[in-house]
Amino acid sequence: MSKVGIFFGTDTGSTRKIAKMIQKQLGDDVAAKPLNINRVDASAFDEYDYLLLGTPTLGEGQLPGIECDCQAESWAEFVPNFDDIDLSGKKVGLFGLGDQVNYPDEFVDGLGELYDCVVDCGAEVVGSWPTDGYEFNESAAVDGDSFVGLVIDKDNQASLSDERVTGWVEQIKSEMGL
Ligand SMILES: Cc1cc2nc3c(=O)[nH]c(=O)nc-3n(C[C@H](O)[C@H](O)[C@H](O)COP(=O)(O)O)c2cc1C
């Protein structure tokens, strides 16, 4: 069994691509193939000691889902499940996609929302990421000087995505002890 479960939400597929890059870098022995969060139920996380959860931010600083005009259900519909999920003893890394130019006042807010959900479930969150190199006014995903997880802006900084993913994967391998 793989040690790391990777789950993502997406509207237009970019978060899926980042999830696949992360899985590839971890390798099949370590990480299971990424699954769309709209294809699983509340028990999906049970079999893993380590989780990587990814989301874009859509609407106005929201998690993806039908309410913000996504093509399919996503994190917004999954969130009520967190009421019945216990993540204590699990290490969780988070990654979020957003657009700092067009949404500078709610940049990657969805990542912050996901962070609150998993912390409320008792998870130990690893993989915080520096805010250096991003320009924005406000973000619900900032805690102190750092984002609560990896932040990718493929709309404005696509050329940095590869190195950001590689750097973060190395960081979580070390922080998770993989
Ligand atoms: C209608 C719409 C609303 C968006 N709202 C936000 C937002 O509030 N904050 C943000 O950081 N990015 C926002 N974005 C940017 C997306 O998060 C970004 O394009 C992301 O890469 C999409 O990922 P996906 O292809 O996995 O759905 C928005 C994009 C669209 C199209």
PDBQT file of the ligand as one rigid body, heavy atoms in Angstrom, charges set to zero:
ROOT
HETATM    1  C1  LIG A 201     -14.149  32.494 -12.202  1.00  0.00    +0.000 C 
HETATM    2  C2  LIG A 201     -12.798  32.392 -11.551  1.00  0.00    +0.000 A 
HETATM    3  C3  LIG A 201     -12.647  32.827 -10.244  1.00  0.00    +0.000 A 
HETATM    4  C4  LIG A 201     -11.382  32.779  -9.620  1.00  0.00    +0.000 A 
HETATM    5  N1  LIG A 201     -11.244  33.247  -8.320  1.00  0.00    +0.000 NA
HETATM    6  C5  LIG A 201     -10.023  33.237  -7.739  1.00  0.00    +0.000 A 
HETATM    7  C6  LIG A 201      -9.837  33.765  -6.419  1.00  0.00    +0.000 A 
HETATM    8  O1  LIG A 201     -10.771  34.229  -5.757  1.00  0.00    +0.000 OA
HETATM    9  N2  LIG A 201      -8.576  33.735  -5.880  1.00  0.00    +0.000 N 
HETATM   10  C7  LIG A 201      -7.502  33.224  -6.568  1.00  0.00    +0.000 A 
HETATM   11  O2  LIG A 201      -6.398  33.232  -6.028  1.00  0.00    +0.000 OA
HETATM   12  N3  LIG A 201      -7.659  32.714  -7.823  1.00  0.00    +0.000 NA
HETATM   13  C8  LIG A 201      -8.858  32.710  -8.414  1.00  0.00    +0.000 A 
HETATM   14  N4  LIG A 201      -9.014  32.186  -9.678  1.00  0.00    +0.000 N 
HETATM   15  C9  LIG A 201      -7.860  31.603 -10.391  1.00  0.00    +0.000 C 
HETATM   16  C10 LIG A 201      -7.836  30.060 -10.334  1.00  0.00    +0.000 C 
HETATM   17  O3  LIG A 201      -7.678  29.605  -9.005  1.00  0.00    +0.000 OA
HETATM   18  C11 LIG A 201      -6.676  29.536 -11.184  1.00  0.00    +0.000 C 
HETATM   19  O4  LIG A 201      -6.885  29.872 -12.539  1.00  0.00    +0.000 OA
HETATM   20  C12 LIG A 201      -6.433  28.045 -11.027  1.00  0.00    +0.000 C 
HETATM   21  O5  LIG A 201      -5.215  27.717 -11.667  1.00  0.00    +0.000 OA
HETATM   22  C13 LIG A 201      -7.567  27.183 -11.615  1.00  0.00    +0.000 C 
HETATM   23  O6  LIG A 201      -7.277  25.837 -11.290  1.00  0.00    +0.000 OA
HETATM   24  P1  LIG A 201      -8.081  24.582 -11.922  1.00  0.00    +0.000 P 
HETATM   25  O7  LIG A 201      -7.712  24.526 -13.403  1.00  0.00    +0.000 OA
HETATM   26  O8  LIG A 201      -7.586  23.403 -11.170  1.00  0.00    +0.000 OA
HETATM   27  O9  LIG A 201      -9.542  24.802 -11.722  1.00  0.00    +0.000 OA
HETATM   28  C14 LIG A 201     -10.263  32.241 -10.315  1.00  0.00    +0.000 A 
HETATM   29  C15 LIG A 201     -10.439  31.795 -11.642  1.00  0.00    +0.000 A 
HETATM   30  C16 LIG A 201     -11.685  31.871 -12.254  1.00  0.00    +0.000 A 
HETATM   31  C17 LIG A 201     -11.825  31.377 -13.673  1.00  0.00    +0.000 C 
ENDROOT
TORSDOF 0
